Amino acid sequence: MPRSHNKHRPVRRDRGFTLIEVLTVAAIIAILSTMAVVSMRGGRRVAYETRAVAAMKNIAESELMYYQRYRFYGNWNQMVAEGDLIDPGYVPNDDLAVPTDAPIANLYSIAIYLPPMSQAFSAVAFPKQNSIWHLRTYAVTSDGSIVNSHDHPEFFSLLPLELFL
């Protein structure tokens, strides 16, 4: 007996993807790649800021050594003249010219602030104006505190404006 064809059986057609399916997959890939790029940029920003804080800690340690020698904190030129306290690649209010510190050199300037008539100091790393990374300004104070412009804007408003020029 011959087999009869089932009339209710769907006819199979070999088709590709619809335009909607292709556009949906493309949109999902675009969203995921955007998230990856944003995440990577945030990681770089954190890395740059971490290096700036490390540089400020080094300068703060140098200030403490200077204080142990002379019983007062030194300004930038005094510490450079000492010979062993400031890395020769550090340049005040300019950049860090040491090749290993190049990411900071492109993004941050460094300054030491000595308040008048005070036994304190602040080592400050502030971003250069052309930065696309939305970096924060950081400072290490004589008591070892690390402050940033996001959490402590009042601290930076007390610093003299010429420090950042």
C-alpha positions as CSV (number, residue, x, y, z in Angstrom):
1,M,0.0,0.0,0.0
2,P,1.5,3.3,-1.0
3,R,2.1,5.8,1.7
4,S,-0.1,8.8,1.6
5,H,1.4,12.2,2.2
6,N,0.4,14.0,5.4
7,K,-1.5,17.1,4.4
8,H,-0.9,18.7,7.8
9,R,2.8,18.3,7.7
10,P,4.5,21.7,7.2
11,V,6.6,22.2,4.1
12,R,10.2,22.7,5.0
13,R,11.9,25.6,3.4
14,D,15.6,26.3,3.8
15,R,15.8,30.0,4.5
16,G,18.5,32.2,5.8
17,F,18.2,34.7,8.7
18,T,15.6,37.4,8.5
19,L,16.7,41.0,8.5
20,I,15.3,41.5,12.0
21,E,17.4,38.6,13.4
22,V,20.6,40.0,11.8
23,L,19.9,43.5,13.1
24,T,19.2,42.2,16.6
25,V,22.5,40.3,16.7
26,A,24.4,43.3,15.3
27,A,22.8,45.5,18.0
28,I,23.7,43.1,20.8
29,I,27.3,42.9,19.5
30,A,27.5,46.7,19.4
31,I,26.2,47.1,22.9
32,L,28.7,44.5,24.3
33,S,31.6,46.1,22.5
34,T,30.7,49.5,23.8
35,M,30.6,48.2,27.3
36,A,34.0,46.6,26.9
37,V,35.5,49.8,25.6
38,V,34.0,51.9,28.4
39,S,35.2,49.4,31.0
40,M,38.7,49.4,29.5
41,R,38.9,53.2,29.6
42,G,37.8,53.2,33.2
43,G,40.6,50.7,34.0
44,R,43.1,53.0,32.3
45,R,41.9,56.0,34.3
46,V,42.3,54.1,37.5
47,A,45.8,53.0,36.5
48,Y,46.9,56.5,35.7
49,E,45.4,57.8,39.0
50,T,47.2,55.0,40.9
51,R,50.5,56.0,39.4
52,A,49.9,59.6,40.2
53,V,49.2,58.7,43.9
54,A,52.3,56.5,43.9
55,A,54.4,59.5,42.7
56,M,52.9,61.7,45.4
57,K,53.7,59.1,48.1
58,N,57.3,59.1,46.9
59,I,57.5,62.8,47.2
60,A,55.8,62.8,50.6
61,E,58.4,60.3,51.8
62,S,61.2,62.5,50.5
63,E,59.6,65.5,52.4
64,L,59.7,63.4,55.6
65,M,63.4,62.6,55.0
66,Y,64.1,66.3,54.4
67,Y,62.3,67.2,57.6
68,Q,64.3,64.7,59.6
69,R,67.5,66.4,58.3
70,Y,66.5,70.0,58.7
71,R,63.5,70.1,61.0
72,F,61.4,71.9,58.3
73,Y,59.8,70.8,55.0
74,G,61.6,71.8,51.9
75,N,60.2,73.4,48.7
76,W,60.8,71.8,45.4
77,N,64.2,73.5,44.7
78,Q,65.5,72.7,48.2
79,M,64.7,69.0,47.8
80,V,66.2,68.8,44.3
81,A,69.4,70.6,45.6
82,E,69.6,67.9,48.3
83,G,70.4,65.5,45.4
84,D,68.9,62.3,46.8
85,L,65.3,63.2,47.6
86,I,63.7,64.0,44.3
87,D,63.9,61.7,41.3
88,P,65.8,63.6,38.6
89,G,63.0,63.0,36.2
90,Y,60.4,64.8,38.3
91,V,59.9,68.4,37.1
92,P,57.7,70.8,39.1
93,N,54.5,71.9,37.5
94,D,55.5,70.2,34.3
95,D,55.6,66.5,34.0
96,L,57.5,63.3,34.9
97,A,60.0,62.9,32.1
98,V,61.2,59.5,33.2
99,P,60.3,57.0,30.4
100,T,58.8,54.6,32.9
101,D,56.5,57.3,34.1
102,A,55.4,58.4,30.7
103,P,51.6,57.9,31.2
104,I,51.8,60.3,34.1
105,A,53.9,62.7,32.1
106,N,51.2,63.0,29.5
107,L,48.4,63.4,32.0
108,Y,49.6,64.9,35.3
109,S,51.6,67.8,36.6
110,I,53.2,67.7,40.0
111,A,53.6,70.4,42.7
112,I,54.6,70.7,46.3
113,Y,52.6,73.2,48.5
114,L,54.1,74.5,51.7
115,P,51.6,76.7,53.6
116,P,53.2,79.8,55.0
117,M,54.1,79.6,58.7
118,S,53.1,76.0,58.9
119,Q,54.9,72.7,59.6
120,A,53.0,70.9,56.9
121,F,53.1,70.1,53.2
122,S,51.0,68.8,50.4
123,A,52.3,67.0,47.3
124,V,49.8,67.5,44.6
125,A,49.3,65.7,41.3
126,F,46.8,67.5,39.1
127,P,45.6,66.5,35.6
128,K,46.6,68.5,32.6
129,Q,43.7,70.3,31.0
130,N,43.7,68.4,27.7
131,S,43.0,65.0,29.4
132,I,40.1,63.0,28.0
133,W,40.2,60.6,30.9
134,H,38.3,62.8,33.4
135,L,41.1,62.4,36.0
136,R,40.9,63.5,39.6
137,T,43.4,65.8,41.3
138,Y,45.3,63.9,44.1
139,A,47.3,65.1,47.1
140,V,49.3,63.4,49.8
141,T,49.6,65.5,53.0
142,S,52.3,65.6,55.7
143,D,50.2,63.3,57.9
144,G,50.0,60.7,55.1
145,S,46.5,61.3,54.1
146,I,45.6,60.8,50.5
147,V,42.8,63.1,49.2
148,N,41.2,63.5,45.8
149,S,39.2,66.3,44.2
150,H,36.1,64.1,44.0
151,D,35.8,63.3,47.7
152,H,37.4,66.4,49.1
153,P,36.9,69.4,46.8
154,E,37.1,71.8,49.8
155,F,40.8,70.8,50.3
156,F,41.7,71.8,46.8
157,S,39.8,75.0,46.9
158,L,42.1,76.1,49.7
159,L,45.3,75.6,47.6
160,P,46.6,78.8,45.9
161,L,45.6,79.1,42.2
162,E,49.2,79.7,41.1
163,L,50.1,76.2,42.2
164,F,48.1,74.9,39.2
165,L,49.5,77.3,36.6
